[in-house]
Amino acid sequence: MDDQNKLKQNMENSTEQTSEHSSIQNTFPCGRQSMDNNPFIIQGLKQAQSQHSCQEHNMEQNLNTETDYIQEVNLDQNNRKKEIKRKIRKMVYSQSFQITMLLLTVVAIFLFIIIGGSVVLFRKYTITLDLADGSEPMTETYTLSSGQIALGMPSRDGLHFVGWTGSNGDTPQVSVIVGNGQLGDLTYTANWSDDLSVTCQDWLVDKDNNRIKDITGEVDEFLKNGGSAKNYTAPARTIQVKPGTTVNATRWGDDNSYKVYSDQYIYVGSSGDVTVNSDNVTVYRYFYPVLDVNYSINGQSVASLEIPNSDIAFFDLYVDGNLKSSDIFDFCYAVPYGSEYKVVFKNVNPLYAQVDTASCSGTMIDSRLNLNFDFESRSGDVEVTCEDWLIDVDGNMVKEITSEVDKYLSGGNSKKQYPVLDRTALFEEGEEVSASLWGKDTSLGAYSNNYVYVSSSRITVEEGNATVYRYFYPVLDINGFIDGKNTGNTNNIARYNVYINDRLVKENVTDFYQGVPCGAKYRIEITEYIDWSYIHEAVNTDSGTMGTFNRQLKIKFTKREGDCNVVIEDWVVDKDNNRVKEITDLVDSFLIAGSSRQSYVMQSRIIKTDLGDTIDPAMFGNDIRPRSYEDDYVYAGASEVVTVEGDTTVIYRYFYPILDVNAIIDESTDSLGNTNGVALINVYINGRCKQYRKTDFFDGVPYGSEYEIKVVETQDGYEAVEEVYSGVMEDEATSVILEFDTAS
């Protein structure tokens, strides 16, 4: 740098000298000619010019020298720059340098993100929600660090929430979540409709309809896969209805057939009618799991052996101790979850024996339960044959009917679908064999239309072939006949009693079709007219003797005719049958309304008859059950038999007012209806015990009678406010409320 400055300084000095020389020359412009002609001057000028030339030469030489120096300096500087660049390039392309620079870059980016992200992370934004219900919009702030925020589903009485619109667009969306990368101030408006949502769910339930398991998805999947036996398809589970609409889950289907909605469950009911006045209402269909009973023989399914179940065995099925199905050979149907089931075999084909009975009972699970019962072929050395015989009242065999029974069964006529069985089977010596192995169904039409099974013989197998017997009675079939036409029964005409050998076997019935021993004497007796306009026409066929064939007895009825009228009135009476208050109109109104528990209908109060006819008032409706003829009164008897002696005769039916005993606890306004689980009571009428240690009383008591109800025992946890309640019966129903407190 110093060299360059010197060079610059020299260049400036040289320029100044040249300028002085020029100025000198220019200072004198007019004396040029005189100097040129003066020798001294010329000589001096020559010397001066020579000196000047030398100076110029020296200056030029110096200038060249300085220029070379400058060039050398510049060259040295260029070389140094090149060397620096070379070293820098070498350093840049080295791995360690690249890593270092990369780390510096990452750190720089990280710092940029941290600094910039902090600004974004902690910045607050506003969410504004307008419920469109007239209220002020709601606001809420959020930041990027707030996470996902669901707007939720608001509700309004009588309206259905359609969805949110606004920052999410113009199409309503029910589910809106803020925070999925969306930043800024947001505004949403709720959209409503008066179409309310109703959803149907399918649930597995127990016997009390307690919901156990949601099976909606299973049902829909079954239907989507085309499994329905009736080609049902998966329904839309949610519908829209207007406020006030009544909806029942049966709208989604109420078919209780097997495999229509599922092969695991069967529809059994619904949650009932629901009046929809709010959104998102749920209704329920109820299902039971399937219990499927199957047979196998020697470990092979009867289906693979092409043997029908009916050729193997019949059984009764009990659920929670109650008979659900009787005399069946197959069962694939619904049983409530948690219920106890029990399979009781009967009418097992004597050619087979059941292997295992341990699985005959159990508890129903929450899905399909398959029960398989295995049977094995019987083996033995002794042949036992079964024969069917008619017997008399003393059990004496009268007539063999084996071939008749087998013909009936082989024709497929059995009311229980029983097949014809091999009459001979093999057994081991010492085995006990009953003819009931060939069937013991006492129902009509099980083995014959003409005979009914009554019992069987039993033997212990010994050497040699043996015979066992099933015993049958011939059938007595009693029918009604009106104008020569068979009515089949007397349901709408009259009731009667049946006597066999003078012993009452059926009372107040309208149909009789059952076995009667060969040789037994039978007869019928009319006990009540259901239709008062008919009268029984007594004939000699109303009684007879049973033979060895079925017998049909015809009870003949004809329309009442005559010139005289008999009027029937209903009255409340006291214990001595003194008439107190007429209730004929009350009874007729009750019957017209169809309120009778026994489905009785109103009859004409006037019947036709002739002079001299005998009329028994007790024949015109004598059902002593409460609510047969009226809510508040019960039939108690009738006036005496009369003989018609004039144009009009009045007869009477007698009624007692009802005494109804109920209970309340802790002064509740809700009556228990009885004292079940609370106390035992005795009821006394006119000093006589009418009912002993019971929990309920609802019966007729004569007008004017004194009643007394005594609490004789209270259950743990209860105390009787009073132990004795008494009073006198009025001419209308009386309710007595027994009060109890919970024990402290």
Stockholm file with secondary structure:
# STOCKHOLM 1.0

chainA/1-744         MDDQNKLKQNMENSTEQTSEHSSIQNTFPCGRQSMDNNPFIIQGLKQAQSQHSCQEHNMEQNLNTETDYIQEVNLDQNNRKKEIKRKIRKMVYSQSFQITMLLLTVVAIFLFIIIGGSVVLFRKYTITLDLADGSEPMTETYTLSSGQIALGMPSRDGLHFVGWTGSNGDTPQVSVIVGNGQLGDLTYTANWSDDLSVTCQDWLVDKDNNRIKDITGEVDEFLKNGGSAKNYTAPARTIQVKPGTTVNATRWGDDNSYKVYSDQYIYVGSSGDVTVNSDNVTVYRYFYPVLDVNYSINGQSVASLEIPNSDIAFFDLYVDGNLKSSDIFDFCYAVPYGSEYKVVFKNVNPLYAQVDTASCSGTMIDSRLNLNFDFESRSGDVEVTCEDWLIDVDGNMVKEITSEVDKYLSGGNSKKQYPVLDRTALFEEGEEVSASLWGKDTSLGAYSNNYVYVSSSRITVEEGNATVYRYFYPVLDINGFIDGKNTGNTNNIARYNVYINDRLVKENVTDFYQGVPCGAKYRIEITEYIDWSYIHEAVNTDSGTMGTFNRQLKIKFTKREGDCNVVIEDWVVDKDNNRVKEITDLVDSFLIAGSSRQSYVMQSRIIKTDLGDTIDPAMFGNDIRPRSYEDDYVYAGASEVVTVEGDTTVIYRYFYPILDVNAIIDESTDSLGNTNGVALINVYINGRCKQYRKTDFFDGVPYGSEYEIKVVETQDGYEAVEEVYSGVMEDEATSVILEFDTAS
#=GR chainA/1-744 SS CHHHHHHHHHHHHHHHHHHHHHHHHHHCSTTHHHHHHCHHHHHHHHHHHHHHHHHHHHHHHHHHHHHHHHHHHHHHHHHHHHHHHHHHHHHHTSHHHHHHHHHHHHHHHHHHHHHHHHHHHTCCEEEEEECSSSSCCEEEEECGGGCCEECCCCCBTTBEEEEEEETTEEEEESCCEECSSCCSCEEEEEEEESCEEEEEEEEEEBTTCCEEEECHHHHHHHHHTTCCTTCCCCCCSEEEECTTEEECGGGGCCCCSTTSSCSSEEEEEECCCEEECSSSEEEEEEEEEEEEEEEEETTEETTTTTCCGGGTCEEEEEETTEEEEEEESCEEEECCBTCEEEEEEESCCTTEEESCCGGGEEECCSSCEEEEEEEEECCCSEEEEEEEEEEBTTCCEEEECHHHHHHHHHTTCCTTCCCCCCSEEEECTTCEEEGGGGCCCCSTTSSCSSEEEEEECEEECCSSCEEEEEEEEEEEEEEEEETTEECSSCTTTEEEEEEETTEEEEEEESCEEEECCBTCEEEEEEEEESSTTEEEECCGGGEEECCSSCEEEEEEEEECCCSEEEEEEEEEEBTTCCEEEECHHHHHHHHHTTCCTTCCCCCCSEEEECTTCEECGGGSCCCCSTTSSCSSEEEEEECCCEECCSSEEEEEEEEEEEEEEEEEETTCSSCCSSCTTTEEEEEEETTEEEEEEESCEEEECCBTCEEEEEEEEECTTEEESCSEEEEECCSSCEEEEEEEEECC
#=GC SS_cons         CHHHHHHHHHHHHHHHHHHHHHHHHHHCSTTHHHHHHCHHHHHHHHHHHHHHHHHHHHHHHHHHHHHHHHHHHHHHHHHHHHHHHHHHHHHHTSHHHHHHHHHHHHHHHHHHHHHHHHHHHTCCEEEEEECSSSSCCEEEEECGGGCCEECCCCCBTTBEEEEEEETTEEEEESCCEECSSCCSCEEEEEEEESCEEEEEEEEEEBTTCCEEEECHHHHHHHHHTTCCTTCCCCCCSEEEECTTEEECGGGGCCCCSTTSSCSSEEEEEECCCEEECSSSEEEEEEEEEEEEEEEEETTEETTTTTCCGGGTCEEEEEETTEEEEEEESCEEEECCBTCEEEEEEESCCTTEEESCCGGGEEECCSSCEEEEEEEEECCCSEEEEEEEEEEBTTCCEEEECHHHHHHHHHTTCCTTCCCCCCSEEEECTTCEEEGGGGCCCCSTTSSCSSEEEEEECEEECCSSCEEEEEEEEEEEEEEEEETTEECSSCTTTEEEEEEETTEEEEEEESCEEEECCBTCEEEEEEEEESSTTEEEECCGGGEEECCSSCEEEEEEEEECCCSEEEEEEEEEEBTTCCEEEECHHHHHHHHHTTCCTTCCCCCCSEEEECTTCEECGGGSCCCCSTTSSCSSEEEEEECCCEECCSSEEEEEEEEEEEEEEEEEETTCSSCCSSCTTTEEEEEEETTEEEEEEESCEEEECCBTCEEEEEEEEECTTEEESCSEEEEECCSSCEEEEEEEEECC
//
